[in-house]
Amino acid sequence: MQPDPSKIRALLKKTQHHDKDERFMATSDLATELEKVEGQLDSSLQTPIRDAILKQLDDPSNDVQSIACKCLCSIVQKFVCEQVEEIVDKLGSLLVNGKFELRDIYSIALKNIISSVPEDFGAQIAKKLVRRLLQGLKKQKSKKDTDEEQKEEERNHFNRLIACLDIMKDLTGRFGFMMTEDHKSILETIQPMLSDSKVEIRKKVAITLGAIVGSVNDDLFNGLMKQVIEVIKNVDFHDEKLFTFIQAVGIFARNAGQRVSVYLKDIVPLLIKICTDEKVTEDNGEAAIDLRENCLQTFDVMIIQCPKQMLEHTEDLMKVGLSLMTYDPN
């Protein structure tokens, strides 16, 4: 069923009304009308609807911008791929350069579009969006005149990184196998962020890398694993980054399964050494306890994902388990 073109054009005209309440209601009504459409929307209506909704993403009213994002989520399945590309590119630009207070709305809209667009749109959508996300991840903080403005810029920068990583996770998680041309640039941008000074960034990077490890080629995967193992080997156990890198190994094992098995001979002894090191076992601080727990959780994942290859480590792991069972933090 197709909507009445005259009714749609009337609503489109109202989306340009001087009163923000009229613009809001027109967009809400437009979304309702479009949800009734079965199959793809008439091609003659797609471009004017797309242009009207995209224009509202720059509306002075935050409420109008919010309803426009919701409208986009409900109509992408009724548009041809080229129209969805334009929508995704605009939302990606706003995620990186738009209003800080609306970034959550842009992020929700992109996440919904990524999860709901037809599979055969994936390659084109990913190509457009990954360019915007990499731009956001590489964007540097601006220098401001006052301390208050600089603090606000710091918050904006942090929020932008978290949002871009979150969308990259969803994008590579669904369309990673269609993004082989971008895998190298994605890893080159994200891998160094595993050593970021902020724990929230490091954790989000580990999760984002976990979404792509199942689809990257062997050379890229091997380079990532070698870097992570090298850091675990050399970093001091007091360094809080060690927790992130061990956590990353568990995430990679969970998502890449058998690909991690060739590295067990290096990883398992390393983690056992950390669990049994006197500096760690004699430290009853929260960080040291969390570190041991993290190692145990990583062992658990590796046993589930690579049971055959973990058999040779069973005896050593039993000793570690029995030793830690007697641990009394008091």
Order of alpha helices (4+ residues) and beta strands (2+ residues): alpha-alpha-alpha-alpha-alpha-alpha-alpha-alpha-alpha-alpha-alpha-alpha-alpha-alpha-alpha-alpha-alpha
